[in-house]
Amino acid sequence: MEHDRLGRLLPDGVDPREADELDATWQMLGAIESPAPNSERMRARIDAVMDALEHTPPSAIATAGKRQTSRHYVLQGLAAAAMLVIGIGIGWFARSDGSAFGGTRPTSNDATTQIAAMRTEMHDLREMVSLSLMQQQSATERLKGVTWTGQLDQPSGEVVTALLDALIHDPNVNVRLATIDALERFASRPDVRRGTIQAVQQQPSALVQIALIDFMVKTNERESVPTLQRLAMDPQVNEAVRARAAWGLQQLG
Amino acid sequence: MRHVILGTLLLTALAAPLAAQQPDAQAQRITIPLSDPGRPGSLQVDIVMGSITVKGSNRKDMLIEARGSSVVGLPRNRRAQDEPPPPGLRRLTQNAPFTVEEDRNEVSIEVEAPTRSIDFTIEVPLRTNLDVETVMGSVTVEGIEGELEIESVNGAVTLTNVGGSVVAHTVNGKLLATIARATPQQPMAFTSLNGSVDVTLPANVKANLKLRSDQGDVYTDFDLQQVRQDAANPNPNQNPNPNVDIDRNRLRRDIDRQRADLQRRRVEIDNAIYGSINGGGPDFEMRTFNGNVYVRKGK
């Protein structure tokens, strides 16, 4: 019967041999025995599913589908957060050494590099806090910012510039005085040498001027000699400052 | 809403000159409320002639009292004011207008004619931050807790029973301060050019002290743990705290280091004394050029 139907359905010009083979295949497929259901195994699986259903609260069954979706979202969120952390990490490193991805950059996740990275972060944070304190309206906060720079191992040029700026422009005498101590360890930098020499001429406070003259002598700053000479000769300058400048010239000479 | 009130206050203050026509009724009083009395306010006074007294009291506003000053700075003014009035005449005080402005808890006082000398006495809430400055006159602060920034050029600075943190300076006057409570971790500074610096600190205050007098001496009754003894002060064997055993090895190291320092530098300038009290803390600088430095332990 099958063959007749196939014969009728087959378009003209079909190779009868091919049709016979196809017919044979059909016959063989029909002969394959379907496997008898293994009732024992099926029973066990059904029992397991029933068991699981009985021990699950109805709400959980209802939300099971939803939960899977929400878990998906959580995973997405975590992935986004991880990307953010990685991004920030790259940002920190890129910032901490201005050069592009160089050899000194940590390339593996081992503990040493992580600690180094954390140190860098802490250092940057401290530096940021010091810099922002130095911008505050309150003299106490600015004083704190200046003294905090003393705790930085290797402050950036930005910190030194902020200290020099405070030395010349801070309205409070005590803040200016504190910057001189803070600048002492940068005395070899050319901008600090120039800045302090400039400050000693412009300084309205005699106490700060005297501290700056001491700074010149302490750091053996011979380039300050012409400035100290002018101060020592200027009748407008405070007498104590003139005397200190003369003493300073003696020490430097 | 608050801005409207401020505007009114500002106008009121502007329209209130120091109009004291009678010698015995010289004071002009202005009360100015704070926008947010629940929060500590701040007071800023920046004048040229006159003294400033600020007292803490149990109030939520500020009371400003201004009167013609006896403080005179310029020689010409001194002559004029010191002269007794001609017989049968009395001296009239001329107007010296000043403005009081409040903006978001910040009260500021300004004198419009800086050559007129006005003394201010201001009562403020107990917790108030101060930024007070005068050129010819003294500054007195009593019973206030906050960040206190005080400066005078030709007058004494006296702080009594204050708390918080202090940054004070006077050029030609004595600086006397009694700190009742110090805010932890806040640095302080007390400096003068031609006056003594006399500071009483709470007995238990933790601080790193930097003490220096260029032409005077430094005194204290605190157990000061000196952290660096400079070559300019050649007394390295002196143990700053007699109750502590001398660590001979450390002393030897210190002496060696100082010898090395002496060889390296021809001259050592920094004769400041660095030391910690009660284990150390924020930096407190006490410094004068021409006078003594006293650091006393409070009761």
Interface residues (C-beta under 8 A of the other chain):
Chain A: S138 A139 T140 E141 L143 K144 T147 N172 V173 N174 V175 L177 A178 D181 S205 A206 L207 I210 D214 V217 K218 N220 A240 Q251
Chain B: N129 D131 E147 E149 E151 S165 V167 A168 H169 V171 Q186 P187 M188 A189 T191 S192 L193 N194 K210 D214 R265 R266 V267 E268 I269 D270 P282 D283 E285 R287 F289 N290
